[in-house]
Structures are given as structure tokens and as C-alpha cells.
Amino acid sequence: MADGALRITLGVYAAAKLAATARALGGSPEDLAAALLGQELFDREDFTWINGDPRIQTSAPADLEGACDWDAVRPEVVALIDETFGPE
């Protein structure tokens, strides 16, 4: 398997789900299977993370400079959306 080629046999249900999902995404079942397997087998421990492990939150959202509570800014955001796209 030096070239990365792999032949697998799926059950009827898995093959149908894979084909339907690939069709909905506009790709081939083979490409979707490769992407899904790649995601499933990915192990963060195999890499050195330059800015630290992305799974570890280094600061609380409240510690971010200029951060605001959603309830405080929501009216302004909704007004901007209504002004840009019209009310609901």
C-alpha cells in the first residue's frame, strides 16, 4: 500500500449512506470515504503545535480586550441586519 491505495468492502447500509452523502456534497464516494477516514484517524498527539494545543483554552472569553456580552450587543447587530437585509 505504498501509494496509499486501499480497497475496503462496506455493508449495504454504509455504502448507501456514503453514496447518498457524497452525492449531496457533490463529490465521489471514494473522496468522501478518504476524508472521513482521515478525520477519524487524525491524532493531535502526532503533531507539535506552535501556539500550543488547540484543545486547551488559554484565556477565558471575559479576559479578551473589548469583549462584550451578547445581550448587550444583540440589539445593535439585529438593527444592522435589518438595515442591510430588511426586517424579518
C-alpha positions in Angstrom: 0.0 0.0 0.0 2.9 2.3 -0.7 0.8 4.6 -2.9 -2.0 5.0 -0.3 -4.4 2.8 -2.2 -6.8 0.8 -0.1 -9.6 -1.5 -1.0 -12.4 -1.9 1.5 -15.8 -3.6 1.4 -18.7 -1.8 3.1 -22.0 -3.2 4.2 -25.1 -2.3 2.2 -26.3 0.3 4.7 -22.8 2.0 5.0 -22.4 2.0 1.2 -25.8 3.6 0.6 -25.2 6.3 3.2 -21.8 7.0 1.8 -23.1 7.3 -1.7 -26.1 9.5 -0.7 -23.9 11.8 1.4 -21.3 12.1 -1.4 -24.0 12.8 -3.9 -25.4 15.5 -1.7 -22.0 17.1 -1.3 -21.3 16.9 -5.0 -18.3 14.5 -4.7 -17.4 10.9 -5.1 -17.9 8.3 -2.5 -14.2 7.5 -2.7 -13.2 11.1 -1.9 -15.7 11.2 1.0 -14.6 7.9 2.4 -10.9 9.1 2.3 -11.8 12.4 4.0 -13.9 10.7 6.7 -11.2 8.1 7.4 -8.5 10.8 7.5 -10.6 12.8 10.1 -11.2 9.7 12.2 -7.6 8.6 12.3 -6.2 12.1 12.9 -4.4 12.2 16.2 -3.4 15.6 17.7 -0.7 13.9 19.7 1.2 13.2 16.5 1.9 16.9 15.9 3.8 19.7 17.6 1.5 22.7 17.9 3.4 26.0 17.6 0.9 28.1 19.6 0.1 25.3 22.0 -2.5 22.5 21.8 -5.7 24.0 20.2 -7.9 21.9 22.5 -6.6 23.9 25.5 -8.3 27.3 26.0 -5.6 29.7 27.1 -7.9 32.6 28.1 -11.4 32.9 29.2 -13.7 34.9 26.8 -14.2 37.5 29.5 -10.5 38.2 29.5 -10.4 39.3 25.9 -9.9 43.0 25.5 -13.0 44.7 24.2 -15.2 41.7 24.6 -18.9 42.4 25.2 -21.8 40.3 26.4 -24.1 39.1 23.6 -27.2 40.5 25.3 -25.5 44.0 25.2 -24.6 44.0 21.5 -27.5 41.9 20.1 -29.9 44.9 19.5 -27.2 46.7 17.5 -26.4 43.6 15.5 -30.1 42.9 14.8 -30.6 46.6 13.7 -27.6 46.3 11.4 -29.0 43.1 9.8 -32.4 44.7 9.4 -30.9 47.8 7.9 -28.8 45.7 5.5 -31.3 43.0 4.5 -34.6 44.3 5.7 -36.7 43.1 8.7 -37.8 39.5 9.1 
